[in-house]
Amino acid sequence: MSAMAKDTKRTSKPADPRETRTAADAPNPVWFKPVMFGFMLIGLAWIVVFYVSQSTLPVPSIGSWNILVGFGIMFIGFLMTTRWR
């Protein structure tokens, strides 16, 4: 008899589907993905509007800081991707 044939018992238990999930294992809420992608798209749109309008929109009084605002909004969306399950 070979060594493989001797060990036919399963040593580990199958996962119980009724086990409770902790907060760290729980899936994201339904609103998470739309908000995440929304932040990324709004930030991109902010920067595109700034360039297309030749720096007169979206907030003319802050000038080139509009680029930083757009990247900041996009960065929030990218940070949310680290919590996406």
N, C-alpha and C positions, 0 to 999 in steps of 0.2 A: 504494500500500500504506500502511495507516495505521501509526502508531507502536505501537499495541497488537499488531498482527500480527507486527511485526518481532521482538519479544522473546518468543519462545516457550520458550526454555530456562529451566530452573529453576536459580536461582543458589545456593540453599542446599541442603545435604544433608538428607535425612530423618533423624530421630532414630533412633539405633541402639538397639533394645530390649535389646541385650545389654550396654550400658554398665553399669559397676559404679556403685553408689550409694555416696555418702559417708555418714558417720554423721549428718551434718546433714540429708541427704535421705531417710534410711531411715524407713519407717513405724513408728508406735508398736507396742510389743509388745501382745499380746492382752489382758494384764491391765490396761493403762493406763486405758482408759475405765471399767471397773467400779470401779477404785480411786478415780478422779477423782470420779465421781458418788457413790460411797460416802462419801467425805469430806464432800461437800456435804450429803448426806442425813443423815449422823450429826450434823453440826453443827446442822442445822435441828432434828432430833429432840431434841438436847440442850437447845436453847433452848425448844422447845415443852414438853418435860417440866418444865423449870424454871418456866415460867409456869403450867402446868396444876396442878402440885403446890403452888402458892403458895410457891415458893422453899424447899421442904423437900427436893427432889431435884434433880439427881443427886448432887451433893456438898454436903451441908448446911453443912459447916464453912467453905466459902469464900464463901457468901452470894451477893451480886450479881455476883461475879467469874465465876459460871457463865455469864453472858451473854458475857463476853469469851472464855471457853474455847470456847463454841459458835461464836462468830464466827471465832475463830482456826482451828478445825477446818474451817469452811466456806472460809476464806481459802486454806488449803492446797489445797483442791479447785479454787478459782478460779485459783490460780497455776498449777496443772497444765494448765488450759485453754490457757495461752500456749504450751505445748509440744505440744499436740495437733495431729497431722497427719492 
